Amino acid sequence: MSKGPNALASRLAEMIAPEVKRLGYDLLDLEYSPRSNLGGAVIRLFIENPAGQGVSFEDCVKVDHGLDPLFESSAFEELHAETFTLEVSSPGLDRPLKKPSDFQKFAGERAQIKTFRPLTVEEMGNGKYFEHHQKQKNFFGILHGYAGDSVEMETDNERFKIPYALITKANLDIASQLSADDANDKAAPSV
């Protein structure tokens, strides 16, 4: 088994996710930092409500306190014996998109997707879009779901695909949606 912060984060997530689920939430992401400004490790959990409701401060406190028995268990001590700071948070407005199901769940929403290299015309599946975006690695547009190992997106009235395996980061793009809504509100005639 590999070692290091990423391997430990994966093992922590495997142990913590079922407990978060038991408390009525989903573990969206776990970030692990071996050192913080305070000196110890930081385990940062991002939770979401499976019913689609927002996550409140009280929800975060419930998960924080609900995980105490796990953190005091011998199994957890074997995995992570040193002291740590636990942070529990909602994913925020610019929620990360991590799993294929996230791209399906948020179809119709604006998103930002980054790839580790530019895409080929075959990967995009749209020669017209590719013609003007050959070196592009950052994509902004409307999600149209997930199919055949690719995320489907639309920008400038052109639909194209982004292979899931090439995505390094993806988030909902609420800021541009708010800007567009604001611009539409200003352009609309008042009655």
N, C-alpha and C positions, 0 to 999 in steps of 0.2 A: 504494500500500500504506500502511496506517495506521502511525503511529509510536507510541512510548511503550512502557512496560514490558509491557503485555499483548500487544502485537503482537510484541515481541521474545521474550517467553516462548513464544508460539506457534511462532515460527520456530526457537527453540532446541529445543523439543520435537520438531518435525519432523526436525531434524538428529540429535538424541540418541536418539530412540525406536528407530530401526533398529539402532543400536549396542548398546543395552541388550538388544534382542531377540537379537542375535548372541551375546551373552554368556549367554543362556539365561533371561532374565527379561522381564517386561513393564513398560513405563513407565506407571504408573497416573496420575501427575500430576507436573507440574513447576511450582514456584513460583519466581518471579524477583523479587528485591528489588534495586533499583538501588544502595541504600546500606545498609550494616550498621553496627553499633557500631564495627567495626574499620575502617570507611572505604570498603571496596570493595563490589562487588556480591556477592550471594549467589544461587547457583543450587541449589535444593533439589529433589532427585529422590525420588519415592516409587515404589518398585518392588514387584512381587509375583511370586511363583513361579507360572507358568502351570499347574503340576501341582496347585496348591491347597495346597501345603505352606507353612509359615511362612517368613519371611525372617529369616535369622540375621545376626549381626554379620559373619561371614565372607562371606556373600553381598554385603553392602553394600561390604565392602572389595574384593571381586572386581570389582564394577561400577565403583567409584571408580578402581581401577588400570586396569581394562580400557578406560576412556574416555580415558586419557592420550593415545593416538595421535590421537584425534579433536580433543582440545583443543589439540594442538600443530600441527594441520593449518592450511594457509593458508585453507581454506574457513571454518574456525571463526574464525580471526583476522579475516577480513573481516566476519564477523557480530558478533563480540564481542572487540575488541582489548584492552580493559582487564582488569586482574587481577580475580579473583573467588575466592570461597570456594565449594567444592562440598560439599554435604551430601547423603548418600545414606541413605535410611531406609525402613523398612517402613511400610505405611499405618497400622499400629497396630490396636488392637481396635475402635476406632470408625471403621473404614475408610470413606472417602468412597465414595459411589455416584455415578459420573460419567456413565456411558454407559447407554443402554437395556439393553444386555446384562447390566450389573451387577444391575439390578433382577430380571432373569430368573434369573441365576446364584444370587442370594441369596434366592429365594422361600422362604418358610417362616421366615425370620429376622426378628427385631425391627428396626425402623428408625425414624429420625426424619427427617421431610421438612419443609422450609420452603419456602413459596411467597411470591412478591413481592406478592400480593394475595389476599384471600379468594376462594374459589371460588363459582361459581354452582351452583344445583341441577342444571342441565343438565350442567355439567362433572363434578360428583360422581357423577351417575347414581344417587343414592340420596336421595330426598326425606325419608325418616325420619331419616337421619343429618344431613342438611343442616338440618333443622328446629331442631336443638339446637346446631349448630356453624356458624352463618351467617357469623360474622366471623373464623373460625379461619384462621390462616396457618401454624401449627405443628402437625404431625400426628405422632403416635406410634402404632405398631401393627405388625402382621405383614404383610410383603410377600407378595403373591400373584402377582408377576410383572409383565410389561409386555405390553400389547396395544393396538393402535389408537392409538398416540401417547400413551398414558396409563399411569401406574403404577397397579397395583391393590393396594389395602391393606385391612386389616381392623382395626377397633377396636371394642371393646364388642359383639362378634358382628355387626357391620354392615360389609359390604363396600362400598367406594366407589372412585372413580377420582380421580387427580390428573394433570392434563395435564402431560406432560413439559416443555413449553415454559414453564410457569409456575414450575418448581422453581428455587429459588436455591441451595439446599444440601440435600444428603441424605447421611446416614451410617447405618451399622449402629448399633444402639443396644444395645451389649453391656452397659452398666451396668444398664439396667433388666432385662435378661435375667438377669444375675447376682443382682440383688436378688430377682427372682421365684423363681429357683432356691433362693436362700438361705431365703426365706420358706417354700417348699415343703419344704425339708429340716427346718426347725424344726417344721413342722406335722405331718410324718410321724411316726407312732408308732415308737418304737425297739423292736427285738426282741432 
